[in-house]
Every structure is written in structure tokens, then in C-alpha cells.
Amino acid sequence: MFKIKSEIQFDTAHYLSGYKGKCSNIHGHRYRLIAKLKSETLHEDGQLRGMVDDFSNFKGALKEIEEIFDHKLVIENNDEGKALARKLEDLPNNFDIYFVNYRPTAEEMSRDIFNMLKAKGLSVCEVELFETPNNSCIYTED
């Protein structure tokens, strides 16, 4: 089994709808994302001969994910999230909000990112998303 990995980092704020506790306020993290692709064999011919995939291809897909989340406020697309977004619209700042169909936890975000990579045709086998330097979630389909 061959595995290749690459990583990116991005700054994102999020709001955990319905959460009670220290993280109930809008807050942000410097996320670190490590993704892995796998293959039982290497390409046998053409541009990708001897490779699992082209690292530039892989990095391009990760860059697209970075652009989705970087410097955004991620909010769940529910009644509470929509009400918060309306309140923020009244402020002089121009908040860049990214709505998701889940509570934006490290667990849900790692699964979402895994599926984004998979939808791009990549042979993704693992996504690890660090919310802090010491706390991460690993998502696989195993």
C-alpha cells in the first residue's frame, strides 16, 4: 500500500449552535489539515507513471479547500445560524460567512473535507483536522 500526504493550514472562526460552555461564543482556530491518498499500485504509464497521484494535483485540491474555509465564519445552516448571520449583517464589518449543513465541529468538518476530496476523484483514505496544536479529529471510511 502506498500513501502520500500533504497539509495546509487556514484560519477560521465558527459558531457551535446550541452549545453551552466555554466555546459557546464565536471563536476561531488556526486549523491544520493533513490529508492522505492511498493506492495499492502506482500508475504504470503516462504523466503519473510511478506515482499515487501528482502532488501538484493534490495540493491544488487542498488549496481549494483552504479557500473555502480561510478567514470565514462557519455557521450551521439552521434557524439559529441564520438569525446570527442576520444580526451580523447589521454591523459595519463585512463578515464572510460560510454556511454548512452540520454543526461545524472538528469531527463534522473533517468528514466534510474528506468527502470534498473524494468528490474531486482523489483516492483519499484519511483526513486529520487539528483544531488546536494538541486536539484533532481523524476521519476515514474504514
Summary of the structure (lengths in Angstrom):
residues: 142
radius of gyration: 17.2
end to end distance: 14.8
largest distance: 57.2
contacts: 391
relative contact order: 0.21
helix: 32%
strand: 35%
